[in-house]
Amino acid sequence: MKADLLVDMANQIGTFFDSLPDREEALKGIAEHIRRFWEPRMRRVLLAELDGGAEAARLTEIVFVALTKYRESLTPAAVG
């Protein structure tokens, strides 16, 4: 998938969880949703954006924080 579409999807997830009153619960919810429902290839592309991709600037603040904080658990296992 293209990075711009994944950023849009992640931001939509972030909008949903941003309504939670507990900030930590929201951050964890974003990361958990992406980990459970996104295939590894999608997570790799999204996480690559954090490393200087052009679409990273479009991530909402809450999504950026969630991806950064929970990056280790979102990183798919190495293949091969």
Contacts in CASP RR format, 6 or more apart in sequence:
PFRMAT RR
TARGET T0000
AUTHOR 0000-0000-0000
METHOD contacts of the structure
MODEL  1
MKADLLVDMANQIGTFFDSLPDREEALKGIAEHIRRFWEPRMRRVLLAEL
DGGAEAARLTEIVFVALTKYRESLTPAAVG
1 41 0 8 1.000
1 42 0 8 1.000
1 45 0 8 1.000
2 45 0 8 1.000
3 45 0 8 1.000
3 46 0 8 1.000
3 48 0 8 1.000
3 49 0 8 1.000
3 53 0 8 1.000
3 54 0 8 1.000
3 55 0 8 1.000
4 55 0 8 1.000
4 58 0 8 1.000
6 42 0 8 1.000
6 45 0 8 1.000
6 46 0 8 1.000
6 49 0 8 1.000
6 55 0 8 1.000
7 46 0 8 1.000
7 49 0 8 1.000
7 55 0 8 1.000
7 56 0 8 1.000
7 58 0 8 1.000
7 59 0 8 1.000
8 58 0 8 1.000
10 30 0 8 1.000
10 34 0 8 1.000
10 46 0 8 1.000
10 59 0 8 1.000
10 63 0 8 1.000
10 67 0 8 1.000
11 58 0 8 1.000
11 59 0 8 1.000
11 60 0 8 1.000
11 63 0 8 1.000
13 30 0 8 1.000
13 33 0 8 1.000
13 34 0 8 1.000
13 63 0 8 1.000
14 26 0 8 1.000
14 30 0 8 1.000
14 60 0 8 1.000
14 62 0 8 1.000
14 63 0 8 1.000
14 66 0 8 1.000
15 60 0 8 1.000
17 25 0 8 1.000
17 26 0 8 1.000
17 27 0 8 1.000
17 29 0 8 1.000
17 30 0 8 1.000
17 33 0 8 1.000
17 62 0 8 1.000
18 26 0 8 1.000
18 60 0 8 1.000
18 62 0 8 1.000
19 26 0 8 1.000
20 26 0 8 1.000
26 62 0 8 1.000
26 66 0 8 1.000
27 62 0 8 1.000
27 65 0 8 1.000
27 66 0 8 1.000
27 69 0 8 1.000
27 70 0 8 1.000
28 66 0 8 1.000
28 70 0 8 1.000
29 66 0 8 1.000
30 62 0 8 1.000
30 63 0 8 1.000
30 66 0 8 1.000
30 67 0 8 1.000
30 70 0 8 1.000
31 66 0 8 1.000
31 67 0 8 1.000
31 69 0 8 1.000
31 70 0 8 1.000
31 73 0 8 1.000
31 74 0 8 1.000
34 43 0 8 1.000
34 46 0 8 1.000
34 67 0 8 1.000
34 74 0 8 1.000
35 43 0 8 1.000
35 70 0 8 1.000
35 73 0 8 1.000
35 74 0 8 1.000
38 46 0 8 1.000
40 76 0 8 1.000
40 77 0 8 1.000
41 76 0 8 1.000
43 74 0 8 1.000
43 75 0 8 1.000
43 76 0 8 1.000
44 75 0 8 1.000
44 76 0 8 1.000
46 67 0 8 1.000
47 67 0 8 1.000
47 71 0 8 1.000
47 74 0 8 1.000
47 75 0 8 1.000
49 55 0 8 1.000
49 56 0 8 1.000
49 59 0 8 1.000
50 56 0 8 1.000
50 64 0 8 1.000
50 67 0 8 1.000
50 68 0 8 1.000
50 71 0 8 1.000
56 64 0 8 1.000
59 67 0 8 1.000
67 74 0 8 1.000
END
